[in-house]
């Protein structure tokens, strides 16, 4: 019966880079079930960051980027010999399990993530993450806009109002009502990153009887990401 497993042999080249993107399945309903605070629930984001940290420890990606219910992992050390079915199924199930463990709540339905594998070249890494960070900003503006409109209009009317507005219109509406999106937490606008970063360590060299500076790599969860640019990814060794 092994011959019926027609998709199990699909692989990505193990000497390439890939992005694995995980998305929460039906998390709109999950948000209602958990009665999440709108427009942003800080505890949800803390849990999402813990999921990213667990993924980082387990799969050693170069970089993880997350916003809303979406997580993107950039890998150059491809697990499971590049087997796409294995990568998708294990990563999605691992993220789902981590979410349940870290949330420690009673769920009406088991939370789950879906997964997709995206082959990526060095030339496209920056564009991909700029694209997702732009989506994080759109999500931020829309979330605050919908929350504001629903606090002033019935739900069906507020939904119709925001459908006809572009981002700049929503931004201006919020500003006119005393909400300046420039002042909100950076992670709400630009997402969260997890990556390795060199930390300066000052020690003492007994032989030479003097202070000695060294650098040690540690995993950093960054809640204050910049707007993505080439320099940011060069510092991680992703781009030359």
C-alpha positions in Angstrom: 0.0 0.0 0.0 3.0 2.3 0.2 2.6 3.2 -3.4 -0.7 5.0 -2.6 1.3 7.6 -0.6 1.8 9.6 -3.8 2.6 12.9 -2.1 5.0 11.7 0.5 8.0 11.9 -1.8 7.5 15.6 -2.6 10.6 17.5 -1.4 12.3 20.9 -1.4 16.0 21.1 -2.1 17.7 20.7 1.3 20.5 23.1 0.4 18.0 26.0 -0.3 16.1 28.4 1.9 12.4 28.0 2.6 9.7 29.9 4.4 7.1 27.9 6.4 4.0 30.1 7.0 1.6 29.0 9.8 -1.9 30.5 10.0 -4.4 30.1 12.8 -7.4 28.2 11.6 -10.7 30.0 12.3 -9.1 32.2 14.9 -11.9 34.7 14.5 -14.2 32.3 16.3 -11.5 31.4 18.8 -11.2 35.1 19.6 -14.9 35.2 20.4 -14.8 32.0 22.4 -11.9 33.4 24.5 -13.5 36.8 24.7 -10.3 38.5 23.6 -9.8 42.2 24.2 -10.2 44.3 21.1 -8.6 45.7 19.1 -5.5 43.9 20.5 -5.3 41.4 23.3 -1.8 41.6 25.0 -2.1 38.1 26.5 -2.8 36.6 23.1 0.4 38.2 21.7 2.4 37.0 24.7 1.2 33.4 24.0 2.0 33.9 20.2 5.5 35.0 21.1 5.9 31.8 23.3 4.8 29.7 20.4 7.5 31.4 18.2 10.1 30.8 20.8 9.2 27.1 21.1 9.3 26.8 17.3 12.7 28.5 17.3 14.1 26.1 19.9 12.8 23.1 18.0 13.6 23.9 14.4 16.4 26.4 14.6 15.2 28.8 11.9 17.2 31.9 10.9 14.2 34.2 11.7 10.6 34.0 12.8 8.1 36.8 12.1 4.6 36.9 13.6 1.6 39.1 13.7 -2.2 38.5 14.2 -2.5 34.7 14.1 0.3 34.2 11.4 3.8 32.9 11.9 6.5 32.8 9.2 9.7 30.8 9.7 12.8 31.4 7.5 14.9 28.2 7.4 18.2 27.3 5.7 18.6 24.1 7.6 15.7 22.1 6.1 14.3 19.5 8.5 13.0 16.0 7.6 15.2 15.8 4.5 13.0 18.4 2.8 9.8 16.3 2.8 7.0 18.8 2.4 4.2 16.6 4.0 6.4 16.1 7.0 7.4 19.8 7.4 3.8 21.0 7.0 2.2 18.4 9.3 4.8 18.5 12.1 5.1 22.3 12.2 1.4 22.9 12.2 0.8 20.3 15.0 3.8 21.6 17.0 2.5 25.2 16.8 -1.0 24.1 17.8 0.3 22.1 20.8 2.5 24.9 21.9 -0.4 27.4 21.7 -2.6 25.1 23.9 0.2 24.6 26.5 1.1 28.3 26.7 -2.5 29.6 26.7 -3.6 27.3 29.5 -7.3 27.9 28.9 -10.4 25.8 28.4 -11.1 25.8 24.6 -14.5 25.0 23.1 -12.7 23.5 20.1 -9.1 22.5 19.8 -7.1 25.3 18.2 -5.2 24.5 15.1 -2.8 26.0 12.6 -2.4 25.2 8.9 1.0 25.3 7.2 2.5 25.9 3.8 6.0 25.7 2.4 7.3 28.5 0.3 10.7 28.2 -1.6 12.6 31.5 -1.4 15.7 32.9 -2.9 18.0 35.3 -1.1 16.8 38.1 -3.5 13.2 37.6 -2.4 13.7 37.3 1.4 13.4 41.0 2.1 10.5 41.5 -0.2 8.6 38.6 1.4 9.0 40.0 5.0 8.2 43.6 3.8 5.0 42.2 2.3 4.0 40.5 5.5 5.0 43.6 7.6 2.8 45.7 5.3 0.0 43.3 6.0 0.6 43.7 9.8 0.2 47.5 9.4 -3.0 47.0 7.3 -4.3 44.7 10.0 -3.5 47.3 12.7 -5.2 50.1 11.0 -8.3 48.0 10.1 -8.6 46.5 13.6 -8.5 49.9 15.3 -10.9 51.4 12.6 -13.4 48.6 13.1 -13.2 48.8 16.9 -13.8 52.6 16.8 -16.7 52.4 14.3 -18.4 49.5 16.2 -18.2 51.6 19.4 -20.3 54.3 17.6 -22.4 52.4 15.1 -24.3 49.0 14.8 -22.0 46.2 13.6 -23.5 45.8 10.1 -23.3 49.6 9.5 -19.7 49.8 10.8 -18.6 46.9 8.5 -20.2 48.7 5.5 -18.5 52.0 6.4 -15.0 50.5 6.6 -15.3 48.5 3.4 -15.4 51.8 1.4 -12.4 53.3 3.2 -8.7 53.0 2.3 -6.0 52.9 4.9 -5.3 56.7 4.8 -9.0 57.4 5.3 -9.2 55.1 8.4 -6.0 56.6 9.7 -7.4 60.1 9.4 -10.7 59.1 10.9 -9.0 57.7 14.0 -6.7 60.8 14.3 -9.7 63.1 14.2 -11.2 61.1 17.1 -8.0 61.4 19.2 -6.4 58.0 18.3 -2.9 58.4 16.9 -1.6 55.1 15.6 1.9 56.4 15.7 1.7 56.3 19.5 0.6 52.7 19.9 3.0 49.8 20.8 5.4 49.0 18.0 4.5 45.3 17.9 0.9 46.1 17.0 2.1 47.9 13.9 5.1 45.9 12.9 4.7 42.4 14.4 7.1 40.4 16.5 10.5 38.9 15.5 12.5 36.0 17.0 16.1 35.6 16.0 19.7 35.1 17.3 21.5 38.2 18.4 25.0 38.8 19.7 25.2 40.0 23.3 28.2 41.9 24.6 29.8 40.1 27.6 32.5 41.8 29.7 34.7 39.3 31.5 38.1 39.3 33.1 41.3 37.7 31.7 43.3 36.5 34.7 46.4 35.7 32.6 46.6 39.2 31.1 45.0 40.8 34.2 42.6 42.9 32.3 38.9 43.1 31.2 38.0 41.2 28.1 35.0 41.7 25.9 33.4 38.8 24.0 30.1 38.3 22.2 27.7 35.5 22.8 24.7 34.5 20.7 21.3 34.4 22.4 17.7 34.1 21.2 16.0 37.5 21.1 12.3 38.1 21.0 12.0 41.6 19.5 8.8 43.5 20.3 10.2 46.7 18.7 11.1 45.7 15.2 12.1 48.4 12.7 10.6 48.7 9.3 12.3 45.9 7.5 15.2 46.8 5.3 18.3 45.2 3.9 20.5 46.2 6.8 18.3 44.4 9.3 18.6 41.1 7.4 22.3 41.6 6.7 22.9 41.8 10.4 21.4 38.4 10.8 23.6 37.0 8.1 20.6 36.4 5.8 21.7 38.8 3.1 25.1 39.8 1.9 
